Amino acid sequence: MRKVLWVEPVIFVYTFASSLTSPLAQQFLYGRLWQEQHNGSQAGNGSGGRCEPNGSSPAYHQQKEVQEKASLFTMQLDLSGAIPSLIVAFVIVANGDRQGRKRSLVLPSVGALITNIAFTAISYFSLPLFILYGVAFITGLFGGMATFLGGGFAFIADLCQDEKQKTTRIAVVDLIFGFVSGLAGLSSGYFIKGIGFTWTFVTAALLHVINITYIIFCLEDTGGVSEVQQQDPVSCKDTLKETFSGVYMLFKNAPFKKRVLITVLLFTFMTYLFTAFGGGSLFTLYELDEPLCWNEVYIGYGAAASTSISLTSFLGVYLLSKRLKDIYIVFIGIFSYIGGMVMAAFAKTTLLMFLVRIPSLLCFMPVPVLRSMLSKVVLAREQGAVFACIACLEAVTLTVSISVFNSLYAATVAWFSGFSFLLSAALCLLPLSALCWLLCTSWNEEDLALLVHEEVSSIESTDS
């Protein structure tokens, strides 16, 4: 069978299946916790819960209790798989330079398949929810989203020769991620109404099976095991040593300016993801609560609104990169996110909640541009190491941000449910401050290109 180098279909299917499962799982957990809280009673929306806008009603306080429990349960699940996911993301993506990228794509797909099978069994047989803690830990051993995206972006970087092409191609992947997430979110409500939770989980599982088959049999790898490695199998200890030494060498032998650039860019990337992940993770619970009281279809519409955001962010990167330096594009995207979060904090009507997406139209731009900036700082043979750092930071940031913001939401939902959104906007001062310092002191794309060229020349002269 002739193999291809198109990784975009893999990203499309994985993202659709995962994004279909995410709001589905939140609504499923919300409904099950409501039933457990009220001895199996079920009323109101399709999530199995009930939305009571009257603050003096006993049902209102019961509703807040379920909101808190759902938020804390989600946080505990994320923590259960955090540590193994972090280790796997770091090791697998970094070793992609020598052993290929396909492992970074196959393992998370298998883990996602296990998750959907577990949710199917719990939904169909009404099994207890605590089983999900074990499932989260086991699937964490397969890497998760951070490993998948780290491998996918490294795969793309391997195929790109031109720096502008790299920025655009990485932005295309983020466009796919945002567009498909919105499409899956829109579909999730209709899936629940049409075939219920159980068969929707089955559908997502089948998509992962298709994806695994494509990766194994149809996708050609961009890297591979060297002849020396084929002749002399490397032990697990040596593999870990090579992994950490590869990341360590990013900083040890690099010029001072390069070390500063990598450190500040990673800090900017991490802090922006912390605010974006944390604030965005609360939208479903916020929309289920009063006064919005959205059902599963409206939640799907809200998730689908991210489709327009990903599209406009991609167009923003594509057009602005022709006129502006990367760092200015990141500034614009962060201010776009701040505007959306401030508006979301005070959105009390359905119309206003949908309009939140307007100031947020460019908020996805910083993520692909920062990835591209980091990729441009390093040499071709260091792509796996830098994307391993990114994947590792994504895993840590995703887990910590969701845990922190879900805990904060549980503590503040009774008196002001929009507080977490305001905090998310305020925390954007951290990446903005880092970018301002970088802009005033170090960052110049022409000097950077010269810096990388000089490093390549230095390595070549040493080898000769």
Secondary structure, DSSP 8 states (H G I E B T S, - for coil): ---B---HHHHHHHHHHHHHHHHHHHHHHHHHHHHHHTTT---SSTTS------TTSHHHHHHHHHHHHHHHHHHHHHHHTHHHHHHHHHHHHHTHHHH-SHHHHHHHHHHHHHHHHHHHHHHHHT--TTHHHHHHHHHHTT-HHHHHHHHHHHHHHHH--SHHHHHHHHHHHHHHHHHHHHHHHHHHHHHHHHHHHHHHHHHHHHHHHHHHHHHHHTB--S----HHHHHS---HHHHHHHHHHHHHHHHHSS-HHHHHHHHHHHHHHHHHHHHHHHHHTTHHHHHHSTTT---HHHHHHHHHHHHHHHHHHHHHHHHHTTTS-HHHHHHHHHHHHHHHHHHHHT--SHHHHHHTTTTTTTTTTHHHHHHHHHHHHS-GGGHHHHHHHHHHHHHHHHHHHHHHHHHHHHHHTTT-TTHHHHHHHHHTHHHHHHHHHHHHHT--HHHHHHHHHHHHHHHHHHH-
